[in-house]
Amino acid sequence: MKDDYADVFQQTDAVTKYDDVVYAEDSYAAQINRRQRQWLRTLVTAEFGPGQVTQHDFACGTGRALESLAGTVRSAHGYDTSAAMLERALTKGIDAQFHLIGADGAPPEPVQADGPSIVTVFRLFLNTGTAVRDRALAFAASALPAPGSGLLVVENHGNRRSLRHLGRRRRRRSDEWFNELSTAQVADLFARFGFTLKSMHGFAVLPKGAYRPRGLRRVAAAIDDVASRLPFLAAVSTNVVYVGRRRQVS
């Protein structure tokens, strides 16, 4: 596990590459983001109604999750340790307030909100260590102190039970970026901070390599479009999103 993952995105060129290359149109990440956006908007509308919830996006980066819920939330706040990331998000005209937070120390305090909240944590857990994940969940616990406070939504973009796992065998053992998380690990983390894992949703069964041949990209995307609508495939999906709710404190 590399411990300087967050440092990479302090540089403007790395942030630009993240947005323009990793999330280029029709890329693997962009296809996943498209499915997640539709699902997120449906979730929020069904759970809270339109314009009734405040979004707190921890490690918001350049604002993908904030963009996904634009127009469906009452207000939105993005928190990140990278000034370069936040500057990029500001150029997009996202209707949200952005907060630069420290990379370590006590977890930041969420902005107080009237009514329920949804805490989103996307593309953070995989290449970071225990301390960063703990900060994210401590932040979520502060924003969601009771079962009725709202929902926690966390992305795992490297499920240990997916086809992506097979790629590890072909990679050099020194590849420190190829990390994976299991559902059990995520559930344990939720439990340590007082959350119950309520559901999981898959957004790509096929690994990134299936999208590389241009001639097969549309076929791969079509397969994953169907797979993302089949709940029983979530457990073996490469990209999984978990929904949690705070446990009742006795």
C-alpha positions in Angstrom: 0.0 0.0 0.0 1.5 3.3 -1.0 1.0 6.1 1.5 1.3 9.1 -0.8 -1.8 8.6 -3.0 -3.4 11.9 -1.9 -0.1 13.7 -2.6 -0.4 12.8 -6.3 -3.5 15.0 -6.7 -1.9 18.1 -5.3 -0.5 18.8 -8.7 -2.6 20.4 -11.4 -1.3 18.2 -14.2 -2.4 15.0 -12.3 -5.8 16.5 -11.7 -6.2 17.4 -15.4 -5.2 13.8 -16.4 -7.7 12.4 -13.9 -10.6 14.3 -15.4 -9.5 14.3 -19.1 -8.0 10.8 -19.4 -9.3 8.5 -16.6 -12.8 10.0 -17.2 -12.6 10.6 -20.9 -15.8 10.1 -22.8 -16.6 6.4 -23.2 -13.8 5.3 -21.0 -14.3 2.6 -18.4 -14.5 5.0 -15.5 -16.9 7.3 -17.5 -19.2 4.4 -18.2 -19.3 3.4 -14.5 -20.0 7.0 -13.6 -22.9 7.2 -16.0 -24.5 4.1 -14.4 -23.8 5.4 -10.9 -25.3 8.8 -11.6 -28.6 7.3 -12.7 -28.8 5.0 -9.7 -27.8 7.8 -7.3 -30.5 10.1 -8.5 -33.1 7.4 -8.3 -32.0 6.5 -4.8 -32.1 10.1 -3.5 -35.5 10.8 -5.0 -37.0 7.6 -3.7 -35.5 7.9 -0.2 -35.9 11.6 0.5 -37.9 13.2 -2.3 -36.5 15.9 -4.7 -34.7 18.8 -3.1 -35.1 17.5 0.5 -31.6 16.3 1.4 -28.1 17.8 2.0 -25.2 16.1 0.3 -21.8 15.9 2.0 -19.2 14.5 -0.4 -16.1 13.4 1.4 -13.0 13.4 -0.8 -15.0 15.1 -3.5 -12.1 15.5 -5.9 -13.3 17.4 -9.0 -16.9 17.0 -8.1 -18.2 13.9 -9.9 -20.6 12.8 -7.1 -21.7 16.3 -6.6 -22.5 16.7 -10.3 -24.4 13.4 -10.2 -26.8 14.7 -7.6 -27.1 18.2 -8.9 -30.7 19.3 -8.9 -31.9 16.5 -6.7 -30.5 17.8 -3.3 -31.3 20.9 -1.2 -27.7 21.8 -0.8 -24.3 20.3 -1.4 -20.8 20.4 0.2 -17.6 19.0 -1.1 -14.6 18.3 1.2 -11.1 17.5 -0.1 -7.4 17.8 0.9 -6.4 18.9 -2.6 -6.6 22.6 -3.5 -6.0 21.6 -7.1 -8.9 19.3 -7.2 -11.2 21.9 -5.7 -10.1 24.5 -8.1 -11.0 22.2 -11.0 -14.4 21.5 -9.4 -15.0 25.2 -9.2 -14.4 25.7 -12.9 -17.4 23.3 -13.6 -19.9 25.7 -12.1 -21.2 23.0 -9.7 -23.8 24.3 -7.3 -22.0 23.4 -4.1 -19.8 24.8 -1.4 -16.3 23.5 -1.3 -14.1 23.0 1.8 -10.4 22.4 1.8 -9.6 20.1 4.7 -6.4 18.8 6.3 -4.9 15.5 5.2 -4.6 14.2 8.8 -5.5 15.0 12.3 -9.1 15.1 13.6 -11.8 14.4 11.1 -13.3 17.6 9.6 -16.7 18.7 10.9 -19.5 18.5 8.4 -21.4 21.7 7.8 -24.6 21.6 9.8 -27.7 20.9 7.7 -31.4 21.2 8.2 -33.1 17.9 7.6 -31.6 14.6 6.4 -28.2 14.2 4.8 -26.5 11.8 2.4 -22.7 11.3 2.8 -21.0 10.1 -0.4 -17.5 8.7 -0.5 -16.4 7.8 -4.0 -13.1 6.5 -5.3 -11.2 6.9 -2.0 -11.0 3.6 -0.2 -9.0 1.5 -2.6 -5.6 3.2 -2.6 -5.6 4.6 0.9 -4.9 3.1 4.3 -6.8 2.5 7.5 -6.3 6.0 8.8 -7.9 7.7 5.8 -10.9 5.3 5.7 -11.4 5.8 9.4 -11.4 9.6 8.9 -14.0 9.2 6.2 -16.3 7.1 8.4 -15.8 9.3 11.5 -16.9 12.2 9.3 -19.9 10.2 8.2 -20.8 9.3 11.7 -20.7 13.0 12.7 -23.0 13.9 9.8 -25.3 11.0 10.4 -25.7 10.6 14.2 -28.9 8.6 14.1 -30.8 6.1 11.9 -33.1 8.9 10.7 -30.3 11.2 9.8 -29.9 9.9 6.3 -27.7 7.5 4.3 -24.0 6.7 3.8 -23.0 5.7 0.2 -19.4 4.4 -0.3 -17.8 3.2 -3.5 -15.3 0.3 -3.7 -13.8 0.3 -7.2 -11.7 -2.8 -6.6 -13.9 -5.6 -5.2 -11.8 -8.6 -4.1 -14.3 -11.1 -5.4 -14.5 -9.7 -8.9 -12.8 -10.6 -12.2 -10.4 -7.8 -11.5 -8.8 -10.0 -8.9 -7.5 -12.3 -11.6 -5.4 -9.5 -13.0 -3.3 -9.5 -9.9 -1.7 -12.7 -10.9 -0.4 -11.2 -14.1 1.0 -8.1 -12.4 4.3 -7.7 -10.7 4.1 -8.1 -7.0 5.7 -4.7 -6.6 2.6 -3.0 -8.2 1.5 -1.1 -5.1 -1.5 0.6 -6.7 -3.3 -2.7 -7.4 -5.2 -3.0 -4.1 -8.6 -4.6 -3.4 -11.2 -4.6 -0.7 -13.8 -7.2 0.2 -17.4 -6.6 1.1 -16.6 -8.1 4.5 -13.9 -5.5 5.1 -16.3 -2.7 4.2 -19.0 -4.1 6.4 -16.5 -4.4 9.3 -15.5 -0.7 8.8 -19.1 0.3 8.7 -19.8 -1.6 12.0 -16.8 0.0 13.8 -18.3 3.4 13.3 -21.9 2.5 14.1 -23.3 1.8 10.6 -25.2 -1.1 9.3 -24.6 -2.2 5.7 -28.1 -2.2 4.1 -27.4 -3.0 0.5 -24.8 -3.2 -2.3 -25.0 -2.4 -5.9 -22.7 -3.4 -8.8 -21.8 -1.1 -11.7 -19.3 -3.2 -13.7 -18.9 -6.9 -13.8 -16.2 -6.8 -16.5 -12.7 -5.4 -15.6 -11.1 -2.4 -17.2 -9.2 -4.6 -19.7 -12.4 -5.6 -21.4 -13.0 -2.0 -22.5 -9.5 -1.5 -24.0 -10.1 -3.0 -27.5 -12.1 -0.3 -29.3 -14.1 -2.8 -31.3 -15.4 -4.4 -28.1 -15.9 -1.3 -26.0 -19.6 -0.9 -26.9 -20.2 -4.6 -26.3 -18.5 -4.5 -22.9 -20.5 -1.5 -21.9 -23.8 -3.1 -23.0 -23.0 -6.2 -21.0 -22.3 -4.1 -17.9 -25.4 -2.0 -18.5 -27.4 -5.2 -18.1 -25.3 -6.6 -15.3 -25.7 -3.5 -13.2 -29.5 -4.1 -13.2 -29.1 -7.6 -11.8 -28.7 -7.4 -8.0 -27.3 -10.9 -7.6 -24.2 -9.9 -9.6 -23.2 -7.1 -7.2 -21.2 -9.5 -5.1 -18.9 -10.3 -8.0 -18.8 -6.9 -9.7 -15.6 -5.0 -10.1 -17.1 -1.7 -9.0 -19.5 -1.9 -6.0 -21.3 0.8 -4.1 -22.5 0.2 -0.5 -25.4 1.9 1.2 -25.3 2.1 5.0 -27.5 3.6 7.7 -26.5 4.5 11.3 -27.5 2.0 13.9 -29.8 2.9 16.7 -27.8 3.9 19.8 -29.2 2.2 22.9 
